[in-house]
Amino acid sequence: MKKKNILYLWMMLVLLLFSVSCSADKAADIVVNFFEMKDCQAPALIEVSCTSPTSVSLVFDEEVYPIERSFSSVDVQTAGNVLDVELPYALPPDSYYDLRGRVKDVYGNTNLFSVRVWGFNANPVEAVINEFTTRGTDNQPDRTEILITEGGNIAGLTLYDGVPGDYRKSVVFPYAELSAGDYVVVYWTEKLPSTGSSSDHVFFICAETDSSLSDDNGILTLTSSPSIGGSVLDCAVYSSFTSSQYEGFGTKAVLARVEKAKENSWWLSTAIDSSKSTSTRSICRFLDSSDSDTASEWYVCETRGQSFGGKNTSAPYAP
């Protein structure tokens, strides 16, 4: 019986080694850790952020040590589970740097990572999702309006058709200084229509996509940055409540995104009822509502009551 157990352990070890792409040193570490019942998991990167125009902070889920020869053109220091990287040049707020390197934990488990770092925004805005349509037409395409609640720069702000790390499309906002009360209107189209000309208080962005938002079930998420661990500023979950599949959300993918939003407290209620919305009956946030991340803040406006780039109408749709 003991021989069978030993044989089983060796078989499991062989499978583990073949399933992990690693160096000879890494393989040796796995063998030692396996038999000594130590941690065999590589450190995971959980947050990336620029802390200055030239400084990047990488946060891992455990204490790490940089393998310095794996980093090129950057200086690296570590403190516990945080890796501080000094870039070779200043990174503007609306640009990015592709950073690669390898780190190891106290047991020798390594993580070779490649991550896109977005520039430092010294004056970020505060903002919420304020209005959107999901049943667009050629003349009235799908749009999402963002209301600026605290002025600053919108560079790096990111709108997802989905959630960070699991989405159909995303839009990273460019450099622009906006004030409280201004609007950003995102067109989910390939090109910005001629009517989408920015003005003093409205900034228009094209998502550059040939795929519109899902008509019936979906989730929109607004984050401070497209980088890993960027803070979520707002979220809106919608459903027509017409599907009997996947708890009413129609597909496994949409349900998974909604569950992630609820697990992280980005969304705290049932979905917004989108069943009466059309290309001109937008889904609107009530005027002066608090950002409670619940469906109670939202309503479907009256026919032709969409108000992208201006205050939402106070008239809900009444069939």
N, C-alpha and C positions, 0 to 999 in steps of 0.2 A: 504493500500500500504506500509506503514511504517512497519507493522508487517511482511509482506512478505520479505521486505529488511533485517530486523533483522534476520528472519529465514534463509534467504539465507547466511548471513554472518556467522551465527553459523554453518551451514552445511559446508561451505568452511573451517572454522576453524577446525572442526572435521576431515575433509579429510586431512588437512595439518598436524595435529597431528599424524594421523595414518600413514602418508607417511614418517615421520621423526623418526628415531630410536634415542631416547634421554632419559635422566633421568627426574625425576619429576621436578627438578630445571629447566632443559632446557625447559620442557613443559610450566612451569609457565612463563618463559621469553618470549616464543613465544606468549602466550596469551596477555601479557602486550604489547609487541611490535606490535602485530597485531592491537589492538584497539587504540594504540597511534600513529599508522602509522610510526613506526620506522623500521630500518633495521632488516630484519628477515633472512638474508643470513649469513651462516657460513663463517668465514675468509678462503680464499683459499691460499694454499701453491703454490707459483709460481717459487721459485728458491731454490736450495740446493747446497751448496758448502763447501768444506773443506778450511779453511783459514790458517791452520797450521796442523801439524801431529795430534794434539789433539783437534783442535777447528773446530766447524761446524757453518755455518751461514745459517739460514732458513729465507727466505723472504716471507712475506704474502702480500696480496693485500690491507690490512688495518692494523691499529694499533691493536696489540694483547697483551694478558696477559697470561703467562703460568699458568696452573693448576699444581702446582709443585708435588702434590702427584701422578700425572699420569706419571711422569718421574722417571725412576729407574736407579741408577748407574751413573747418569750424573748430572752435575751442569748446571743450566739454568739462563740466564739473558735476559732481553728484553729492547729494545730501539725503540719505535715507532712500525713499522711494521717488525722489524728484531728481530729474536730470536737467541741469541748466546748460543751454547751448548758446554760444555767442556767434552770431552770423558774420560772414565776411563783409557785409555791407548793410546799410539801412534798408528796411523793407517797407515800402509805402502801404497804406491801409488797404488799398484795393488790388494788391498784387500778392503773389505767393512764392514760396521757396520749397522745393522738394528736398526733404531731409532724409538721409539714410544712415543707418548705423546698427551696431549690435551691442546689446547689454547682456549681463548675466546676473543671476541671483547668487545667494551664498552657497548653494549646492552645485553651481556650475551650469544650471539650466540657462540656455540662451534664447534671446529673441532678436532675430534680424528683421528690422522694421524699415519701412519706407512710407513716409507720411508727408502730406502737403500741409505746409504751415502758412497761414494767412497773416497779412501784415497787421501791425499794431494800430488800433484806432484809439487815439488819446481822448476823443470826445464822442463816445457812442450815444446814439439816441435811445429813448425808450419808446416802444411802439406796440400796437395791438392790431390784430386782424379785425377789420371793421365792416366789410361787405364782400360778397362773392356770388358768382353764378357758376352753375355746373352744367347747364343745358344750353350752351351757346349755339349760335348760328353763324353763317358767314357775315351777316350784317351786325350781329350782336355776339361777338365771340366771348368765351369764358374769360372772366376777369377776377382779380382779387385785389381789394383795396386795403392798404395799410394806413392807419391813422398814427401820426407822430404825436405822442403824448408828452414827450420831453425832448427839446431840441438838441441837435448835435449833428454828427456825421453818420450817414447810413452805410458807409463802406463796410462790406463784409456781412451785413445783415443777410440772412438766408431764408428763403421761403421754400418749403418742401411740399410737394404733392405726396404726402406720406409722413414719415418721421425720420429723424437723423439715423443714418445707417440702414434704413429700409424705406425706399421711396421710389416712385415712378419717374419723377422729374424734380429738379431743384433750380432755383434762381439765386445767384449771388449778386447783391446790390453793389453798384459802382460808387465811386467817391462823389458825394454831394452833401452840402450843408443845408439842413432843413430846420424849420422852427416848429414849436408845438402848435398843433392845429393844421399843419400841412399834411398832404396825402401822397402816398406812392401807389400808383395803379399798375399792377402787373397784368399784361395781356398774355394768355396762354396760347400764343400763335407763333408762326415762323417769322413774321415780320410785323413791325409796329405799324398799325394803320395810320392813315394821314390825319385822323382825328385825335391821335395820341400824341399831341405836341405839348411838351412840358410848359408850364406857366409859372408865375411867381409862387403859387401855393400848391401846385400839383406836379409831381414828377412821374413820368411814364417809363415803364420798363417792358421789354419784350422777353418772353421766356425762350424764344427761339426753338419752338417745338411744333411738330405736326400732329401732336396728340393732345387733345383737350382733357379737361378734368373728367373724372367718372361721373356720369349723370346722377346716379342714385345713391351710391355709398362711397364714402371716402373720408379723408382726414387731411387737414392743412396744418402745418406747423411752422412757426416763425422762430428763428434762433438768432443769437447775437453774432454767430460766426459759423462757417462751414467746417471748422476744425473739430476734431474729436473732442467731445465734452463741452462744446459750445452751449451756453445757457439757453434754455427755452423761454422765450418771451411770451408766447401765446400759442393757443391750439384751438382748433374747431373741428369737431366730429359731426358728420351729417349722414342721414339715412332717409330713404323713402319708405322704409318699413314694409316693403313689398316682397322681399325674398324670404323663403323658408330655410335657406341655407346659411350655415355659419353664423348663428345667432342673429340673423337678419341682415348681415353685412354682405351676403352674396358670395364672397370668395374667402378662402383661407388666408390669402395675403392681406386683405383689408382687415380682417378680424385680428390678425397678429399685430398689425400696426396700432389698432385701437387698444388692444390689451397692453401693449408696451406703453402707450400714453397714459393709461389708467394706473399701471404699476408704478409709474414715475410721478403720478399726481399732476400730469399736464392737463388731464381732462377728468372731471369729477362727476359726471352724470350720464344719463342716456343721451343718445345722439340728438342733434337738431333735426327736426322734421322738415325734410326738403321736398316732400311729395307734391306740394302745391307750387313749387318754384318753376320758373321758366327763364328764357333768355332775357326777359324784361321784368320779371318778378324776382328780384335778387334776394338773397339771404342776408339780412342786415342785423347789426348790433343795435339794440335800443339806445336812443340818445342818453348820454350821461350815465350809462349803466356801469357798474363796477366790473372789474375783470375777475369774475368768479369761476371761470372755466366750466360753466354749465350751460345747458340748453336754454335756461330761463332768460338769458341775456339776448336771445335771438328770435327773429320773426321773419316771415316772408312778406315782402312789401307788396303794395297794390300793383296792378298791371301798369307797366311803363313807369313804375315808380323808382326804378334804379337810379342811383345818384352818385356814381363813381366820380371821385374828385370833389365832392361836396358833402354837406351834412346829410345824414340819412333821413328819409321821409319818416314822419311819425305815424303814417297810416299803414296798418297791416292789411294784407289781402283778406277780403271778405267775399267769399263765393256766393 
